[in-house]
Amino acid sequence: MANDTGGFHDRPGAPDEAALEALFAELGFAEPAKAAGLWSRLDRAGDAPPAHPDRIAGLLEEIAASADPDLALLNLVRFVEATIAPGTFFNSFVLERPIARLAATIFSCGTFLADILARNPGYLSWLIEGPTLARGKAHSEYRAELEAQTAPLRDPRRRLNAVKRYHRREILRVGARDLLGLAPVEEVAAELSFLADAVIETAVSLAFADLAPREGLAPERGLDGEAPFRRLAVISLGKLGGTELNYSSDVDLLFVSDPAGSPREEVFYAALARRVVEILSEPTEEGALYRVDLRLRPDGESGPLVVSLGEHLAYLERRARPWERQALIKARYAAGNRRVAETFLDNCARAIFGSPVAGDPLAAILTMRERAVAGLPAAERGANIKLMPGGIRDIEFIAQAMQLVHGRGRPDARSRNTLEALERLAHFGILGAEVKETLSRAYRLMRTVEHRLQMSRNVRTHTLPAGERELRLVAERVARSALPGVTAENFRAELGRAVVEVRHLFGEFFRGSAPGAVPLILSLPPGDAAVEELLGRFGVREGERAHRALASLVFGDFPNLEGADTFEAAAASLPKILVRVSETPDPSLAVRNLVRIVKAGGAVKSTLALLAEDSNFSRLILSVASLSTALADVLSTRMELLDRLAEGIPPGAAPRGPAGKIDYHALLARWYDETLLFAHVANPIPECGPERAGPPLADAAARAVEALFSYHCGAGAPLAILAAGSLAVRRSRFRSDLDLVAVTADEAAVPEAAAAVRAILEGARAAGVGPVDLRLRGEGEGAPLVRTLASYETYFETRAGLWEILAYSKCRFICGDVRAGRAFEEMLGGALPDLFARGDWKAELGRSRERLESLSKSPWDVKHAPGGLYDMDF
């Protein structure tokens, strides 16, 4: 970049606008006219032209040599104009060469740190003081300095604002060391993490001081010891847990307690945790400290804010998902009761490394990776330095996968920190030295890129810009970091090589493992957009509803929770099961009912394995689950029927009378449900059409009616029951109406017969047989329940319409007075030819058909609409 600033030496005074524009163009500014205007604002800020033009030349040289001269000049002007006496400040201070270099470096890398300086111009002189930038700070220094900042103050808001001012100043100091290349990226991330730790500890102290007096506690002791109301710890996770924090990272926190069983103590801990989150995240006039992410607690956002040690251990042992266990590799003490934190971390270590790894951890990690990539917008999948294939997350996953596989036998190979984990894995021969160097070099480069992206505007982003100029600016900013061998010219080649190398190594490490759609589905939170697409591959609509059902199956419902081994079994077996589900008539219904049936059996793990391995068993279950929720409910409440269904053992005869004190109608209901279930399983739809499924369903209904007749009427009752409609022709559907006709031969027996029919109707309702429909009787609903043979004969001869005779012609005797029933059938057989002898029978049938068609609710009404079942009947 050109840096000839001789124009400032050739003449006294300031150059005119045209000369300035030419000068800035020569210096390499992208917008020289804008730069000239900005410089004029600086010139007007002073009382007189600067006394030493060479100092101005030095400042311009530093700006021109910076990563982004245009932005550096803009931020410099903003900074100078924010001071009380801009001219004096600029002439006497900014033009000093060391300060000019520092200012140009900071101002050229974004508005984040520049905004801090514009708000607090005095920080620039503080930065240049001897020890400020010379070395990093340990956590203990941050903690002591924060204590010194807050101790003199008593007002809670003033104390909080003091913390925020200190935090802002220290972010500036860490960022300046980073931009000047004085600290490698791992040291920068560690300092940011230590600062966050100290701030979180201070937030806990402030929150405890706010709330402790309500419980009569001494605030100065804080959360320490074994006394009640002091057993709460704050655990850091994610980047903070690994001491790898970014400039704009969320802080992942978990609140864990060890209450003594006192509800009051638990309420106090919940209030304390909420107050800590408020202190960290809610803005005041001094801004906010951190965004707090609490979703890594058990059950995520739906779980309690504070979890006890026992509850968390039970969650880990019974239903934590693989990605949740993996996330706990980075768990670290942040604040609060240290003994509680140490117990928590010991529990985590035992849960993660204390027993042989269940299932394939590599497949689980691949599932997480696919989930992360799938969540990216298409435009970001090749530019997101964190989540794209070959990005930061792949390096972290390699380090974590190797720890999951080898960490049980090699505790010293474990580490929360990615670079340290790679170092340890190489030390123990788990990683080759060259592989370690490749991954470490790539990690440092990518994390530096991530820092530069976030420092630009203090925005949580990981995506490289698409524009050529913007990408060049990233290269310029990264090249000035503590990265040996990376220049602005070779940055894109170095980054490309790093991504390709990591992508290749990731593929090598995970060769032979494959991400599963089912683990991915189960790992997604409720309502995630990817759920619909993933379950849609198996023909499942209503993805969110099905997702909730599957999660309930695999993880259980509080307090009846499944163990982690159930998740492993589900990951292995559900892929096969869902393929079979996709072949059913209604996969969505099949999933919901399948979950209900499997959960009812109580042995979820073994049932899933059986469904996956035994195709006959899964076919049996899915034939029920995919077609009828009612039958699925029957099977769910009577799991003992499974063996009989599988063996093809039909139910016995319908119960004929009371068995001891057992409710007869309940007994008949059980038999009827079992019989319908068996008929359905033996003749599954759509494999079997209505010609096969109808007769056994009709026979079951007829046998139930016969049993009710026997129970309520007994032998010799003066009553015949005939089936009509689909029941008569044995074309019944599942629980379709039972059309019945009741006839007696004796006029004097009508009251007794009617009472018997009413008893049968009540019994049918009680036993769930039906509904029973007796409307097909002479004169319709207004006629008596039971009519005599003579009255029917008169009715058929004088008043019955042709459509009624046709309907009656289907009647079939079921039970009761055989002679009366057969006589009724013979009567119908004689009445039918006479009706068809009438000359207008076709027109009469046409009018009847039109009336039925008017009942059609849509063109697809298969019963009433033209071309439907009634047309075939007629």
Backbone hydrogen bonds, N-H to C=O, Kabsch-Sander energy under -0.5 kcal/mol:
donor,donor_aa,acceptor,acceptor_aa,energy
5,T,3,N,-0.9
8,F,5,T,-1.8
9,H,6,G,-2.1
10,D,6,G,-1.5
20,L,16,D,-2.6
21,E,17,E,-2.7
22,A,18,A,-2.3
23,L,19,A,-2.5
24,F,20,L,-2.8
25,A,21,E,-2.1
26,E,22,A,-2.3
27,L,23,L,-1.9
28,G,25,A,-1.2
29,F,24,F,-2.5
35,A,31,E,-2.3
36,A,32,P,-2.5
37,G,33,A,-1.9
38,L,34,K,-2.1
39,W,35,A,-2.5
40,S,36,A,-1.9
41,R,37,G,-1.3
42,L,38,L,-1.6
43,D,39,W,-2.5
44,R,40,S,-2.4
45,A,41,R,-0.9
45,A,42,L,-0.5
46,G,42,L,-0.6
46,G,43,D,-1.1
55,R,52,H,-1.5
56,I,52,H,-1.1
57,A,53,P,-2.5
58,G,54,D,-2.2
59,L,55,R,-2.1
60,L,56,I,-2.6
61,E,57,A,-2.4
62,E,58,G,-2.0
63,I,59,L,-2.5
64,A,60,L,-3.2
65,A,61,E,-1.8
66,S,63,I,-1.3
72,A,68,D,-2.6
73,L,69,P,-2.5
74,L,70,D,-2.1
75,N,71,L,-2.8
76,L,72,A,-2.0
77,V,73,L,-2.4
78,R,74,L,-2.2
79,F,75,N,-2.4
80,V,76,L,-2.9
81,E,77,V,-2.6
82,A,78,R,-0.9
82,A,79,F,-0.6
83,T,80,V,-1.5
87,G,45,A,-0.9
89,F,85,A,-2.7
90,F,86,P,-2.9
91,N,87,G,-2.9
92,S,88,T,-2.5
93,F,89,F,-1.5
94,V,89,F,-1.5
95,L,90,F,-1.3
96,E,93,F,-1.7
100,A,96,E,-3.1
101,R,97,R,-2.5
102,L,98,P,-2.2
103,A,99,I,-3.1
104,A,100,A,-2.7
105,T,101,R,-2.1
106,I,102,L,-2.4
107,F,103,A,-3.1
108,S,104,A,-1.5
109,C,106,I,-1.3
110,G,107,F,-0.6
111,T,456,S,-3.3
112,F,455,M,-1.0
112,F,456,S,-0.7
115,D,111,T,-2.5
116,I,112,F,-1.1
117,L,113,L,-2.1
118,A,114,A,-2.6
119,R,115,D,-1.9
120,N,116,I,-2.0
123,Y,120,N,-2.1
124,L,121,P,-1.7
126,W,122,G,-1.5
127,L,123,Y,-2.4
128,I,124,L,-1.3
129,E,125,S,-0.6
129,E,126,W,-0.9
132,T,129,E,-1.0
133,L,129,E,-0.6
135,R,131,P,-0.8
142,Y,138,A,-1.8
143,R,139,H,-2.6
144,A,140,S,-2.4
145,E,141,E,-2.7
146,L,142,Y,-2.5
147,E,143,R,-2.1
148,A,144,A,-2.1
149,Q,145,E,-1.8
150,T,146,L,-2.0
151,A,147,E,-2.6
153,L,150,T,-1.5
159,R,155,D,-2.4
160,L,156,P,-2.3
161,N,157,R,-2.6
162,A,158,R,-2.1
163,V,159,R,-1.8
164,K,160,L,-2.0
165,R,161,N,-2.4
166,Y,162,A,-2.3
167,H,163,V,-2.7
168,R,164,K,-2.4
169,R,165,R,-2.2
170,E,166,Y,-2.5
171,I,167,H,-2.2
172,L,168,R,-1.8
173,R,169,R,-2.0
174,V,170,E,-2.7
175,G,171,I,-2.7
176,A,172,L,-2.6
177,R,173,R,-2.1
178,D,174,V,-2.1
179,L,175,G,-2.9
180,L,176,A,-2.2
181,G,178,D,-1.4
182,L,177,R,-2.6
183,A,177,R,-0.8
187,E,184,P,-0.6
188,V,184,P,-2.1
189,A,185,V,-2.7
190,A,186,E,-1.9
191,E,187,E,-2.5
192,L,188,V,-2.4
193,S,189,A,-1.9
194,F,190,A,-2.9
195,L,191,E,-2.6
196,A,192,L,-1.9
197,D,193,S,-2.7
198,A,194,F,-2.4
199,V,195,L,-2.4
200,I,196,A,-2.9
201,E,197,D,-2.8
202,T,198,A,-2.2
203,A,199,V,-2.6
204,V,200,I,-2.5
205,S,201,E,-2.2
206,L,202,T,-2.8
207,A,203,A,-2.7
208,F,204,V,-2.8
209,A,205,S,-2.4
210,D,206,L,-1.7
211,L,207,A,-2.1
212,A,208,F,-3.2
214,R,211,L,-1.3
215,E,211,L,-0.6
215,E,212,A,-1.9
216,G,213,P,-1.3
217,L,212,A,-2.1
221,R,218,A,-1.2
222,G,218,A,-0.6
222,G,219,P,-0.9
224,D,222,G,-1.4
230,R,227,A,-1.3
232,L,230,R,-0.5
233,A,256,V,-3.1
234,V,335,A,-3.2
235,I,233,A,-0.5
235,I,254,L,-3.1
236,S,332,R,-3.2
237,L,252,D,-2.5
240,L,237,L,-0.8
241,G,237,L,-1.7
242,G,238,G,-1.8
243,T,240,L,-1.6
244,E,239,K,-3.6
245,L,189,A,-0.8
249,S,246,N,-0.6
251,V,291,R,-2.7
252,D,237,L,-0.6
252,D,250,D,-0.6
253,L,251,V,-0.6
253,L,293,D,-2.0
254,L,235,I,-2.0
255,F,305,L,-0.7
256,V,233,A,-2.4
256,V,254,L,-0.6
257,S,307,V,-1.9
258,D,231,R,-1.9
266,E,262,S,-2.0
267,V,263,P,-2.4
268,F,264,R,-2.0
269,Y,265,E,-2.2
270,A,266,E,-2.2
271,A,267,V,-2.2
272,L,268,F,-2.6
273,A,269,Y,-2.6
274,R,270,A,-2.2
275,R,271,A,-2.1
276,V,272,L,-2.2
277,V,273,A,-2.3
278,E,274,R,-2.3
279,I,275,R,-2.5
280,L,276,V,-2.1
281,S,277,V,-2.2
282,E,278,E,-2.6
284,T,287,G,-1.8
287,G,284,T,-2.1
289,L,280,L,-1.1
290,Y,280,L,-3.0
293,D,251,V,-2.4
293,D,291,R,-0.5
294,L,292,V,-0.6
297,R,294,L,-1.3
300,G,297,R,-2.5
302,S,299,D,-1.4
303,G,300,G,-1.6
307,V,255,F,-2.3
309,L,257,S,-2.1
312,H,308,S,-2.5
313,L,309,L,-2.3
314,A,310,G,-2.3
315,Y,311,E,-2.2
316,L,312,H,-2.5
317,E,313,L,-2.5
318,R,314,A,-1.9
319,R,315,Y,-2.3
320,A,315,Y,-1.6
324,E,321,R,-0.9
325,R,321,R,-2.0
326,Q,322,P,-2.5
327,A,323,W,-2.1
328,L,324,E,-1.1
329,I,326,Q,-1.6
330,K,327,A,-1.4
331,A,328,L,-1.4
332,R,236,S,-2.0
334,A,234,V,-2.5
335,A,234,V,-1.7
337,N,232,L,-2.8
338,R,336,G,-0.6
341,A,337,N,-1.9
342,E,338,R,-2.7
343,T,339,R,-2.2
344,F,340,V,-2.3
345,L,341,A,-2.7
346,D,342,E,-2.2
347,N,343,T,-2.4
348,C,344,F,-2.3
349,A,345,L,-2.4
350,R,346,D,-2.3
351,A,347,N,-2.4
352,I,348,C,-2.5
353,F,349,A,-3.0
354,G,349,A,-0.5
354,G,350,R,-1.8
364,A,360,D,-1.8
365,I,361,P,-2.3
366,L,362,L,-2.5
367,T,363,A,-2.1
368,M,364,A,-1.9
369,R,365,I,-2.5
370,E,366,L,-2.7
371,R,367,T,-2.2
372,A,368,M,-2.3
373,V,369,R,-2.6
374,A,370,E,-2.7
375,G,371,R,-1.4
376,L,373,V,-1.5
380,E,377,P,-1.8
381,R,377,P,-0.7
381,R,378,A,-0.9
383,A,380,E,-1.8
384,N,380,E,-2.2
385,I,383,A,-1.0
385,I,462,H,-2.8
388,M,384,N,-2.5
391,G,388,M,-2.3
392,I,385,I,-2.5
393,R,386,K,-3.0
395,I,391,G,-1.3
396,E,392,I,-2.3
397,F,393,R,-2.7
398,I,394,D,-2.1
399,A,395,I,-2.2
400,Q,396,E,-2.5
401,A,397,F,-3.0
402,M,398,I,-2.3
403,Q,399,A,-1.4
404,L,400,Q,-2.4
405,V,401,A,-2.2
406,H,402,M,-2.6
407,G,403,Q,-2.7
410,R,406,H,-1.5
413,A,410,R,-2.1
414,R,411,P,-1.6
421,A,417,N,-2.6
422,L,418,T,-2.4
423,E,419,L,-2.1
424,R,420,E,-2.5
425,L,421,A,-2.8
426,A,422,L,-2.1
427,H,423,E,-2.2
428,F,424,R,-1.9
429,G,426,A,-1.6
430,I,425,L,-2.3
431,L,425,L,-1.4
436,K,432,G,-2.6
437,E,433,A,-2.4
438,T,434,E,-2.6
439,L,435,V,-2.7
440,S,436,K,-2.7
441,R,437,E,-2.7
442,A,438,T,-2.2
443,Y,439,L,-2.5
444,R,440,S,-2.5
445,L,441,R,-2.1
446,M,442,A,-2.8
447,R,443,Y,-2.7
448,T,444,R,-1.8
449,V,445,L,-2.3
450,E,446,M,-2.5
451,H,447,R,-2.3
452,R,448,T,-2.4
453,L,449,V,-2.4
454,Q,450,E,-2.0
455,M,451,H,-2.5
456,S,452,R,-0.9
457,R,453,L,-0.5
458,N,454,Q,-1.7
459,V,454,Q,-0.7
461,T,459,V,-1.6
464,L,383,A,-2.5
464,L,462,H,-0.5
471,L,467,G,-2.2
472,R,468,E,-2.1
473,L,469,R,-2.2
474,V,470,E,-1.8
475,A,471,L,-2.0
476,E,472,R,-2.4
477,R,473,L,-2.2
478,V,474,V,-2.6
479,A,475,A,-2.3
480,R,476,E,-0.7
480,R,477,R,-0.5
481,S,478,V,-2.0
483,L,481,S,-1.9
486,V,483,L,-1.5
487,T,485,G,-0.6
491,F,487,T,-1.0
494,E,490,N,-2.9
495,L,491,F,-3.0
496,G,492,R,-2.4
497,R,493,A,-2.5
498,A,494,E,-2.4
499,V,495,L,-2.5
500,V,496,G,-2.3
501,E,497,R,-2.6
502,V,498,A,-2.6
503,R,499,V,-2.6
504,H,500,V,-2.3
505,L,501,E,-2.7
506,F,502,V,-2.8
507,G,503,R,-2.1
508,E,504,H,-2.1
509,F,505,L,-2.8
510,F,506,F,-2.2
511,R,508,E,-0.9
513,S,510,F,-1.9
520,L,516,G,-1.8
521,I,517,A,-2.7
522,L,518,V,-2.8
523,S,519,P,-1.7
524,L,520,L,-1.0
524,L,521,I,-0.7
528,D,525,P,-1.8
531,V,528,D,-1.6
532,E,528,D,-0.6
533,E,529,A,-0.9
534,L,530,A,-2.5
535,L,531,V,-2.9
536,G,532,E,-1.8
537,R,533,E,-0.9
537,R,534,L,-0.7
538,F,535,L,-1.6
539,G,536,G,-1.9
540,V,535,L,-1.9
541,R,539,G,-0.6
546,A,542,E,-2.3
547,H,543,G,-2.7
548,R,544,E,-2.1
549,A,545,R,-1.8
550,L,546,A,-2.6
551,A,547,H,-2.5
552,S,548,R,-2.2
553,L,549,A,-2.0
554,V,550,L,-2.5
555,F,551,A,-2.7
556,G,551,A,-0.5
556,G,552,S,-1.4
557,D,560,N,-1.7
560,N,557,D,-2.1
561,L,559,P,-1.3
562,E,555,F,-1.7
564,A,317,E,-1.1
566,T,563,G,-1.2
567,F,563,G,-0.9
568,E,564,A,-1.7
569,A,565,D,-2.3
570,A,566,T,-2.7
571,A,567,F,-2.8
572,A,568,E,-1.6
573,S,569,A,-2.4
574,L,570,A,-2.6
576,K,573,S,-0.5
577,I,573,S,-2.0
578,L,574,L,-3.4
579,V,575,P,-1.5
580,R,576,K,-1.7
581,V,577,I,-2.3
582,S,578,L,-2.2
583,E,579,V,-0.5
583,E,580,R,-0.9
584,T,581,V,-1.9
590,A,586,D,-2.5
591,V,587,P,-2.4
592,R,588,S,-1.8
593,N,589,L,-2.5
594,L,590,A,-2.6
595,V,591,V,-2.3
596,R,592,R,-1.7
597,I,593,N,-2.4
598,V,594,L,-2.8
599,K,595,V,-2.5
600,A,596,R,-1.6
601,G,597,I,-1.2
601,G,598,V,-0.5
602,G,598,V,-0.7
602,G,599,K,-0.9
604,V,602,G,-0.8
607,T,603,A,-2.3
608,L,604,V,-2.6
609,A,605,K,-1.8
610,L,606,S,-2.3
611,L,607,T,-2.6
612,A,608,L,-2.0
613,E,609,A,-2.1
614,D,610,L,-2.8
615,S,613,E,-0.8
618,S,614,D,-2.4
619,R,615,S,-2.2
620,L,616,N,-2.1
621,I,617,F,-2.4
622,L,618,S,-2.8
623,S,619,R,-1.9
624,V,620,L,-1.1
624,V,621,I,-0.6
625,A,621,I,-2.8
626,S,622,L,-2.5
627,L,624,V,-1.0
628,S,624,V,-1.9
632,A,628,S,-1.9
633,D,629,T,-2.3
634,V,630,A,-1.8
635,L,631,L,-2.6
636,S,632,A,-2.4
637,T,633,D,-1.9
638,R,634,V,-1.1
641,L,638,R,-2.2
642,L,639,M,-1.6
644,R,640,E,-0.6
645,L,641,L,-2.8
646,A,642,L,-2.8
647,E,643,D,-2.0
648,G,644,R,-0.8
648,G,645,L,-0.7
649,I,644,R,-2.3
660,G,658,P,-0.7
662,I,659,A,-1.9
667,L,663,D,-2.1
668,L,664,Y,-2.8
669,A,665,H,-2.4
670,R,666,A,-2.2
671,W,667,L,-2.0
672,Y,668,L,-3.0
673,D,669,A,-2.8
674,E,670,R,-2.3
675,T,671,W,-2.6
676,L,672,Y,-2.7
677,L,673,D,-2.5
678,F,674,E,-2.5
679,A,675,T,-2.6
680,H,676,L,-2.3
681,V,677,L,-2.5
682,A,678,F,-2.7
683,N,679,A,-1.1
688,C,684,P,-3.1
692,R,689,G,-1.5
693,A,689,G,-2.3
694,G,690,P,-2.6
697,L,693,A,-1.3
698,A,694,G,-2.6
699,D,695,P,-2.9
700,A,696,P,-2.0
701,A,697,L,-1.8
702,A,698,A,-2.6
703,R,699,D,-2.6
704,A,700,A,-1.9
705,V,701,A,-2.4
706,E,702,A,-2.5
707,A,703,R,-2.2
708,L,704,A,-2.3
709,F,705,V,-2.5
710,S,706,E,-2.5
711,Y,707,A,-2.2
712,H,708,L,-2.8
713,C,709,F,-3.0
714,G,709,F,-1.4
717,A,714,G,-1.1
719,L,717,A,-2.3
720,A,743,V,-3.0
721,I,815,C,-2.8
722,L,720,A,-0.5
722,L,741,V,-2.8
723,A,812,R,-3.6
724,A,739,D,-3.0
727,L,724,A,-0.9
728,A,724,A,-1.1
729,V,725,G,-1.5
730,R,727,L,-0.8
731,R,726,S,-3.2
732,S,694,G,-0.6
736,S,733,R,-1.7
738,L,771,P,-3.0
739,D,737,D,-0.8
740,L,738,L,-0.6
740,L,773,D,-2.4
741,V,722,L,-2.4
743,V,720,A,-2.4
744,T,787,R,-1.8
747,E,745,A,-0.5
749,A,746,D,-1.1
750,V,747,E,-1.3
753,A,749,A,-2.9
754,A,750,V,-2.9
755,A,751,P,-2.1
756,A,752,E,-1.8
757,V,753,A,-2.3
758,R,754,A,-2.4
759,A,755,A,-2.0
760,I,756,A,-2.1
761,L,757,V,-2.6
762,E,758,R,-2.4
763,G,759,A,-2.5
764,A,760,I,-2.7
765,R,761,L,-2.1
766,A,762,E,-2.4
767,A,763,G,-2.1
768,G,764,A,-0.7
768,G,765,R,-0.8
769,V,764,A,-2.6
770,G,768,G,-0.6
773,D,738,L,-3.1
774,L,772,V,-0.5
777,R,775,R,-2.1
780,G,777,R,-2.9
782,G,779,E,-0.9
783,A,780,G,-1.7
787,R,742,A,-1.4
789,L,744,T,-1.5
792,Y,788,T,-1.8
793,E,789,L,-2.3
794,T,790,A,-2.3
795,Y,791,S,-2.2
796,F,792,Y,-3.0
797,E,793,E,-1.8
798,T,794,T,-1.9
799,R,795,Y,-2.3
800,A,795,Y,-2.5
805,I,801,G,-2.1
806,L,802,L,-2.4
807,A,803,W,-2.1
808,Y,804,E,-3.0
809,S,805,I,-1.9
810,K,807,A,-1.2
811,C,808,Y,-2.1
812,R,723,A,-2.2
814,I,721,I,-2.7
815,C,721,I,-1.5
817,D,719,L,-2.8
818,V,816,G,-0.8
821,G,817,D,-2.3
822,R,818,V,-2.8
823,A,819,R,-2.2
824,F,820,A,-1.9
825,E,821,G,-1.8
826,E,822,R,-2.4
827,M,823,A,-2.3
828,L,824,F,-2.0
829,G,825,E,-2.0
830,G,826,E,-1.7
831,A,827,M,-1.7
832,L,828,L,-1.8
834,D,830,G,-0.7
835,L,831,A,-1.5
836,F,832,L,-1.7
837,A,833,P,-0.7
837,A,834,D,-0.6
838,R,835,L,-1.5
841,W,838,R,-1.1
844,E,840,D,-2.3
845,L,841,W,-2.4
846,G,842,K,-2.3
847,R,843,A,-2.3
848,S,844,E,-2.1
849,R,845,L,-2.5
850,E,846,G,-2.2
851,R,847,R,-2.1
852,L,848,S,-2.0
853,E,849,R,-2.3
854,S,850,E,-1.6
855,L,852,L,-1.3
856,S,853,E,-1.9
861,D,858,S,-1.9
862,V,860,W,-1.1
865,A,861,D,-1.8
868,G,865,A,-1.9
869,L,862,V,-2.8
870,Y,863,K,-1.9
872,M,868,G,-1.3
873,D,869,L,-2.4
874,F,870,Y,-3.0
